[in-house]
Each structure stands twice: as structure tokens, then as C-alpha cells.
Amino acid sequence: MIASLMICSMFSFAQQKELHTFYDNGTIKSTYQYTDENNYQVTNYYPSGSVMETGAFVDGKLNGVWTSFSASGIKTGEAVYSLGQREGEWKMYDESGNLRYSISYAANKMVSANSYDINGKLVAETHSR
């Protein structure tokens, strides 16, 4: 009996292409678009319905570009992962959408970090050794 339930649940998951979760107020909380059990795209939403973040999982690990947004829809961040590890350039923006920080990663370790003023001028930089 248990084996049959497991087979049925695996079969139903294999057939599933998209999953939605909801807040108590009925607005969408998250959307998952599956290629298979461990590979999928995710979009998370604020209770208001606007997009909070988007990204993907490959082999069950964060992968590719993850983008975050303020409740008003302004991009607040961009992070890059390679199978769960921080990789490449990460960017953080202020509430007006101006780039304020960028951090470069290689093999999950910080390589450099930059800070920018409101006009985009570089005001500080750090490099790891």
C-alpha cells in the first residue's frame, strides 16, 4: 500500500509542470515552473501581488541570475549563483533604482566590492587577497 502511494505521488509530481502557492488573502505568493523535481524557475510575490524576486534552481541548488524587486517594482538586487555558490557580479540598487554596491565573487569567495554614490560615482573599493 505505501509503495503504491509513493509511486502515485511520484507519478503526479512528474506530471506537474507548474505549482502556485497563495497568501491567506488569496493573492499569489510563489510560482514554481518545473522541468523536473530538482530543476525549476521560481517567482516570489509580495502580498500586494507585485514580484519580489525571480530565479532558478538546478539540481536543487540556486543557479543563474536571481533578481529582487521592491514592492513598488524597482529592481533592488541582482545575484549570480553557480550550483549554489556565489559567482560573478552581484549588484544592489537603492529605492530609486541607482546602483549603490557591486560585489564580485569567484568560487563562492568575494574578490572585490565597490560602493557608488547616488550619481553612480565610485566612492570606495575593496579587493580581497
C-alpha positions in Angstrom: 0.0 0.0 0.0 2.7 2.5 1.0 4.8 1.6 -2.1 1.7 2.3 -4.3 1.1 5.7 -2.7 4.8 6.6 -3.2 4.6 5.6 -6.9 1.3 7.5 -7.3 2.8 10.7 -5.7 6.0 10.4 -7.8 3.9 10.0 -10.9 1.7 13.0 -10.1 4.9 15.1 -9.4 6.5 14.0 -12.7 3.3 15.3 -14.4 3.3 18.6 -12.6 4.7 21.5 -14.6 3.7 24.5 -12.5 2.8 25.0 -8.8 1.3 28.1 -7.2 1.2 29.0 -3.5 -1.0 31.7 -2.0 -1.1 34.1 0.9 -4.1 33.9 3.3 -5.7 36.8 1.4 -5.8 34.8 -1.8 -3.0 36.6 -3.7 -0.3 34.5 -5.3 2.8 34.0 -3.1 5.0 31.9 -5.3 5.1 30.3 -8.7 7.3 27.3 -9.5 7.8 26.1 -13.1 9.3 22.7 -13.1 11.4 20.9 -15.7 11.7 18.1 -13.1 11.8 17.7 -9.3 15.2 19.4 -8.9 15.2 21.9 -11.7 12.7 24.8 -11.7 12.1 28.5 -12.1 10.7 30.5 -9.1 8.9 33.8 -8.8 8.0 35.1 -5.4 5.5 37.8 -4.9 4.6 40.4 -2.2 1.1 40.2 -0.7 0.2 43.1 -2.9 0.8 40.9 -6.0 4.0 42.6 -7.3 7.1 40.5 -8.0 9.5 40.2 -5.1 12.2 38.0 -6.7 12.8 35.6 -9.6 15.4 32.9 -10.0 16.1 29.3 -10.7 17.3 26.0 -9.1 19.4 23.4 -11.0 20.0 20.1 -9.2 18.1 21.6 -6.2 20.6 24.5 -5.9 20.4 28.2 -6.6 21.6 28.8 -10.1 21.9 31.6 -12.6 20.7 35.2 -12.0 18.4 35.9 -9.1 16.7 39.3 -9.3 14.9 41.1 -6.5 12.5 44.0 -6.6 10.9 46.5 -4.2 7.2 46.3 -3.5 6.9 49.2 -6.0 8.6 47.2 -8.8 12.1 48.8 -8.7 15.0 46.4 -9.1 16.9 46.2 -5.8 19.3 43.5 -6.5 20.9 41.0 -8.8 22.8 38.0 -7.6 24.5 35.2 -9.6 24.8 31.6 -8.4 26.5 28.6 -9.9 25.0 25.5 -8.4 24.5 27.0 -5.0 27.7 29.1 -4.9 28.1 32.8 -5.3 29.6 33.6 -8.6 30.2 36.7 -10.8 29.0 40.2 -10.1 26.3 41.0 -7.6 24.5 44.3 -7.7 22.4 46.2 -5.2 20.3 49.2 -6.0 18.7 51.9 -3.9 14.9 52.7 -3.8 15.3 54.8 -6.9 17.0 52.1 -8.9 20.5 53.6 -8.7 23.4 51.2 -8.4 24.9 51.5 -4.9 27.1 48.4 -4.5 28.6 45.8 -6.6 30.4 42.7 -5.3 32.4 40.2 -7.4 32.6 36.6 -6.4 34.6 33.6 -7.7 34.1 30.1 -6.4 31.9 31.4 -3.5 34.5 33.9 -2.3 34.4 37.7 -2.5 37.0 39.1 -5.0 36.1 42.8 -4.8 33.4 45.2 -3.7 32.6 48.7 -4.9 30.3 51.4 -3.4 28.8 54.2 -5.5 27.2 57.5 -4.6 23.7 58.5 -5.7 25.1 59.7 -9.1 26.9 56.5 -9.8 30.4 57.7 -8.9 32.7 55.1 -7.4 33.4 56.2 -3.8 35.0 53.1 -2.3 36.5 49.8 -3.5 37.9 46.7 -1.7 39.9 43.8 -3.1 40.5 40.6 -1.3 43.9 38.9 -1.3 
